Amino acid sequence: MCGNHGGPTSRLDSAVVIPIGRSRRRLHRRAFLGYFGRGTAALAILGPIGVACGEQSSESGSGTAPTESDSEGSWSRVVLGSVSAYVLARNNELAVVDTGRPGSLDAIGQTISDLGFTFNDVKHLALTHHHPDHVGSIGAVQDAAVNATSYAGVLDLERISADDIVGVGDGDEIMGMQVIHTPGHTEGHICLLDSLTTTLVAGDAMNGADGGVTGANPSFTPDMETAGESIKKLAQLEFDTVYFGHGEPVSGGAGAAVRDLAGQL
């Protein structure tokens, strides 16, 4: 399910770790085995695959480790059933965006290990919004990432059951990423714009489907009018790639796709 997934949660059956950015960090043997030797799929995304909200995603492509400067950074995606978390590696430190449902700690930790880092390297933990499929493992990740500062939109803070979370909004930055307040799906929903990698992390402000971009899920979005205005706000930004809480990323031409969506609202 998408958005505010009420009801009981179940143990994660599998997690797919996908490096989707580029980094100069050389893979040591343990990381290499993490990419190719533990039954997970490490893939260069060659093109987005549409996934209906609530479906288990699947991937195909060539398994290659990305390369680029540490100062620009690299993104990795952790597929946790129908929801995704993301890890940004830059200058030998990490930011984790969203934490999935309860029980997602090991999958996020495996991604971090596969990149050649540990939880001690996580300096920032950002939550796009308060829904339980995005904040379900916040306490566990905070306990593991003892050096991290946690962030969430100011208007969502009271709905998140965790301590020591810093409220953020428009104009704030998290590890070089611009915070964009995008209400509608929740009052305090935020997106993150990483200009160095021309990437937008959209949370549930938008969704990926059929290789493209759709709006917020009306079943879990109490204010669709405001959510539409948030999409129009995002359409004014410059980015090439967009990552969603639900659905496959759009890599290349993502900004144009969001502008087309905004024009239909």
Secondary structure, DSSP 8 states (H G I E B T S, - for coil): --SS--S--------EEEE-S-------HHHHHHHHSSS-------S-----TTS-----S--------TTT-EEEEEEETTEEEEEEEETTEEEEE---STT-HHHHHHHHHHTT--GGGEEEEEES---HHHHTTHHHHHHH-TT-EEEEEGGGGGGS--SSEEEE-TT-EETTEEEEE--SSSTT-EEEEETTTTEEE-TTSSEEETTEEE---GGG-S-HHHHHHHHHHHTTS--SEEE-SSS--EESSHHHHHHHHHHT-
